[in-house]
Amino acid sequence: MQSPNSTHSSENSDAAEIAKFDAAAHRFWDVDGEFKALHKLNPVRARYVEERAGLRGARVLDVGCGGGLLAESLARAGATVTAIDLASGMIDTARMHALDSALTIDYRVDSAENLVNAHAGKYDVVTCMEMLEHVPEPAVTLAVLGKLVRAGGQVFISTINRNFKSFVLAIVGAEYLARLVPRGTHEYERLLKPSEIARFARAAGLEVADIAGLAYDPLREQCSLTRDPSVNYLMQLTRGRTPVRA
């Protein structure tokens, strides 16, 4: 497993958001802790990606990888995975867990923006899960992801819709009542409608290939795909065959 030292740009990052995740890094792999719902959700996300992209032998970039939950699933499915995050504590946690799990994943403290010049069009698949709602300019991030994926490649996004239902369920319910995720994880104003993601994607040369809802049942502790993207949702975006220019 590689562990390069990297400098990173903060142009499209929020120091407070990074610090929030850094502080929780040592608890990330506690399957019964505050990230329990994420651990339940991850197999559904990973299966969604694998079924639509095919991962064996694929070059994959996981942007905003956190403690490495999705990155490990992608690696186990046969992908060659590079995973980046600006929260150094999360990357440290991810590296240690991958080492314990005998997985080879190229973890880096870096931003997608910094990878573009050297790695434009390099990746078959780019994933960005639960991150767009934490950056100041999600359209900028989508543009960068569009440059990093190869022509004909796939970009996978997961985030939370912005409406009254999502506010009640994903913020009030999940954070303050059920405590499925840490309080203050999400800010309503930063949540993103699917139509906004689609608009940003088109500007980045990406087209929406699929959208699916993600539902979590806290009583059964089960996550499933649905046809309803009104709260949590996944999107598959496809890069056209036109060559990518950095």
C-alpha positions as CSV (number, residue, x, y, z in Angstrom):
1,M,0.0,0.0,0.0
2,Q,1.4,3.4,-1.0
3,S,1.3,6.4,1.3
4,P,2.7,9.3,-0.6
5,N,2.9,12.7,1.0
6,S,0.9,15.3,-1.0
7,T,0.3,19.0,-0.9
8,H,-3.3,19.9,-1.6
9,S,-5.4,22.9,-2.7
10,S,-8.0,24.3,-0.4
11,E,-9.7,26.4,-3.1
12,N,-12.9,24.2,-3.0
13,S,-12.8,22.9,0.5
14,D,-14.1,24.0,3.9
15,A,-11.7,23.8,6.8
16,A,-14.5,23.4,9.3
17,E,-15.9,20.5,7.4
18,I,-12.5,18.8,7.2
19,A,-11.9,19.3,10.9
20,K,-15.3,17.8,11.7
21,F,-14.4,14.5,10.0
22,D,-10.8,14.5,11.3
23,A,-12.2,14.6,14.8
24,A,-14.3,11.5,14.2
25,A,-11.7,9.5,12.3
26,H,-10.7,7.2,15.2
27,R,-14.3,6.1,15.5
28,F,-14.9,5.5,11.8
29,W,-14.6,1.7,11.8
30,D,-16.7,1.1,14.9
31,V,-19.6,-0.7,13.2
32,D,-21.9,-0.1,16.2
33,G,-20.9,3.6,16.6
34,E,-21.9,6.8,15.1
35,F,-21.1,5.6,11.5
36,K,-23.2,2.5,11.9
37,A,-25.7,3.6,9.3
38,L,-22.9,4.2,6.8
39,H,-21.6,0.7,7.3
40,K,-25.1,-0.7,6.6
41,L,-25.4,1.5,3.5
42,N,-22.0,0.8,2.0
43,P,-22.8,-2.7,0.5
44,V,-25.7,-1.2,-1.4
45,R,-23.5,1.6,-2.8
46,A,-20.7,-0.8,-3.7
47,R,-23.1,-3.2,-5.5
48,Y,-24.7,-0.3,-7.4
49,V,-21.3,0.7,-8.7
50,E,-20.2,-2.8,-9.5
51,E,-23.3,-3.7,-11.4
52,R,-23.2,-0.7,-13.6
53,A,-19.5,-0.3,-14.2
54,G,-17.7,-3.6,-13.7
55,L,-14.8,-3.3,-11.4
56,R,-12.4,-6.2,-12.0
57,G,-9.3,-4.6,-13.5
58,A,-10.8,-1.1,-13.5
59,R,-8.9,2.0,-12.5
60,V,-11.0,3.6,-9.8
61,L,-10.7,7.0,-8.0
62,D,-12.7,7.4,-4.8
63,V,-12.9,11.1,-4.0
64,G,-13.7,12.0,-0.4
65,C,-13.0,8.5,0.7
66,G,-13.2,9.1,4.5
67,G,-11.9,6.1,6.4
68,G,-11.9,3.9,3.4
69,L,-15.2,2.0,3.6
70,L,-16.2,2.2,0.0
71,A,-12.6,2.1,-1.2
72,E,-12.1,-1.3,0.4
73,S,-15.2,-2.7,-1.1
74,L,-14.1,-1.5,-4.6
75,A,-10.7,-3.1,-4.1
76,R,-12.2,-6.4,-3.0
77,A,-14.2,-6.4,-6.2
78,G,-11.0,-6.4,-8.2
79,A,-10.4,-2.7,-8.9
80,T,-7.1,-0.8,-8.7
81,V,-8.1,1.9,-6.3
82,T,-6.7,5.4,-5.6
83,A,-8.6,7.0,-2.7
84,I,-8.3,10.7,-1.6
85,D,-9.5,12.9,1.2
86,L,-8.4,16.2,2.7
87,A,-9.0,14.9,6.3
88,S,-5.6,13.5,7.2
89,G,-7.0,11.7,10.2
90,M,-9.4,9.8,8.0
91,I,-6.6,8.8,5.6
92,D,-4.5,7.6,8.5
93,T,-7.4,5.5,9.7
94,A,-8.0,4.1,6.2
95,R,-4.4,3.2,5.7
96,M,-4.2,1.3,9.0
97,H,-7.5,-0.6,8.3
98,A,-6.4,-1.5,4.8
99,L,-3.1,-2.8,6.2
100,D,-4.9,-5.0,8.7
101,S,-7.2,-6.2,5.9
102,A,-4.3,-7.0,3.6
103,L,-5.7,-4.7,0.9
104,T,-3.5,-2.6,-1.5
105,I,-5.1,0.9,-1.9
106,D,-3.3,4.0,-2.8
107,Y,-4.5,6.4,-0.1
108,R,-3.6,10.1,-0.5
109,V,-4.2,13.3,1.5
110,D,-5.1,15.3,-1.6
111,S,-7.9,17.0,-3.6
112,A,-9.4,16.0,-6.9
113,E,-8.4,19.4,-8.2
114,N,-4.7,18.6,-7.6
115,L,-4.9,15.4,-9.6
116,V,-6.3,16.9,-12.8
117,N,-3.1,18.0,-14.5
118,A,-1.3,14.7,-14.2
119,H,-4.3,12.3,-14.2
120,A,-7.0,13.7,-16.6
121,G,-8.9,10.9,-18.3
122,K,-7.0,8.3,-16.3
123,Y,-9.8,6.6,-14.4
124,D,-12.5,4.1,-15.6
125,V,-14.6,4.9,-12.6
126,V,-14.8,7.9,-10.2
127,T,-16.8,7.7,-7.1
128,C,-17.8,10.6,-4.8
129,M,-20.1,9.6,-2.0
130,E,-21.6,11.9,0.6
131,M,-19.1,14.6,-0.2
132,L,-20.7,17.2,-2.6
133,E,-22.8,18.6,0.2
134,H,-19.7,19.4,2.2
135,V,-17.8,21.5,-0.4
136,P,-18.4,25.2,-1.1
137,E,-18.7,24.8,-4.9
138,P,-20.2,21.4,-5.9
139,A,-20.3,22.4,-9.6
140,V,-16.5,22.9,-9.5
141,T,-16.1,19.4,-8.0
142,L,-18.3,17.9,-10.7
143,A,-16.3,19.6,-13.4
144,V,-13.1,18.1,-12.0
145,L,-14.6,14.6,-11.7
146,G,-15.6,14.9,-15.4
147,K,-12.0,15.6,-16.3
148,L,-10.6,12.8,-14.3
149,V,-12.8,10.0,-15.8
150,R,-11.9,8.6,-19.2
151,A,-14.1,8.9,-22.2
152,G,-16.8,6.3,-21.9
153,G,-16.2,6.0,-18.1
154,Q,-18.6,6.3,-15.2
155,V,-18.9,8.8,-12.3
156,F,-21.0,7.8,-9.3
157,I,-22.4,10.3,-6.8
158,S,-24.4,9.9,-3.7
159,T,-25.8,12.8,-1.7
160,I,-29.0,14.1,0.0
161,N,-31.9,15.9,-1.6
162,R,-33.0,19.3,-0.5
163,N,-36.6,19.5,0.5
164,F,-38.8,19.5,3.6
165,K,-38.9,15.7,3.7
166,S,-35.1,15.3,3.6
167,F,-34.8,18.0,6.3
168,V,-37.1,16.1,8.6
169,L,-35.7,12.6,7.9
170,A,-32.0,13.1,7.1
171,I,-31.3,16.0,9.6
172,V,-33.8,16.2,12.4
173,G,-34.6,12.5,12.4
174,A,-31.2,10.9,11.6
175,E,-29.0,13.4,13.4
176,Y,-31.0,14.6,16.4
177,L,-33.6,12.0,17.2
178,A,-32.3,8.6,16.0
179,R,-28.6,9.7,16.2
180,L,-27.8,7.6,13.2
181,V,-25.0,10.0,12.2
182,P,-23.2,12.7,14.3
183,R,-25.1,15.9,15.0
184,G,-24.1,18.7,12.7
185,T,-23.0,16.4,9.9
186,H,-25.2,18.1,7.3
187,E,-26.3,21.7,6.7
188,Y,-29.7,22.0,5.0
189,E,-28.6,24.8,2.7
190,R,-25.8,22.7,1.3
191,L,-28.0,19.8,0.3
192,L,-28.5,19.2,-3.5
193,K,-31.4,18.5,-5.7
194,P,-31.0,15.9,-8.4
195,S,-31.8,18.5,-11.0
196,E,-28.9,20.6,-9.7
197,I,-26.5,17.7,-9.9
198,A,-27.8,16.9,-13.5
199,R,-27.2,20.6,-14.5
200,F,-23.6,20.6,-13.0
201,A,-23.0,17.2,-14.7
202,R,-24.0,18.4,-18.2
203,A,-21.7,21.4,-17.9
204,A,-18.9,19.0,-17.0
205,G,-19.6,16.8,-20.1
206,L,-21.4,14.1,-18.1
207,E,-24.9,12.7,-18.7
208,V,-27.2,11.2,-16.2
209,A,-27.5,7.4,-16.9
210,D,-29.4,6.4,-13.7
211,I,-30.8,7.7,-10.5
212,A,-31.9,5.6,-7.5
213,G,-33.1,6.4,-4.0
214,L,-31.4,5.0,-0.9
215,A,-33.6,4.0,2.0
216,Y,-32.5,3.1,5.5
217,D,-34.8,1.3,7.9
218,P,-33.4,2.1,11.4
219,L,-35.6,-0.6,13.1
220,R,-34.4,-3.4,10.9
221,E,-31.0,-1.7,10.3
222,Q,-31.3,-2.4,6.6
223,C,-30.5,-0.3,3.6
224,S,-32.1,-0.7,0.1
225,L,-32.4,0.9,-3.3
226,T,-35.7,2.5,-4.2
227,R,-37.2,4.5,-7.0
228,D,-37.7,7.4,-4.7
229,P,-34.8,9.9,-4.6
230,S,-36.6,12.4,-2.3
231,V,-34.1,11.9,0.6
232,N,-30.9,10.0,-0.1
233,Y,-30.0,9.2,-3.6
234,L,-27.3,7.7,-6.0
235,M,-26.6,8.9,-9.5
236,Q,-24.6,7.3,-12.3
237,L,-23.1,9.8,-14.7
238,T,-21.4,8.8,-18.0
239,R,-18.6,10.6,-19.8
240,G,-19.1,10.8,-23.6
241,R,-16.5,9.6,-26.0
242,T,-15.1,13.1,-26.6
243,P,-11.5,13.2,-25.3
244,V,-11.1,15.0,-22.0
245,R,-9.0,18.1,-21.9
246,A,-7.3,19.1,-18.6
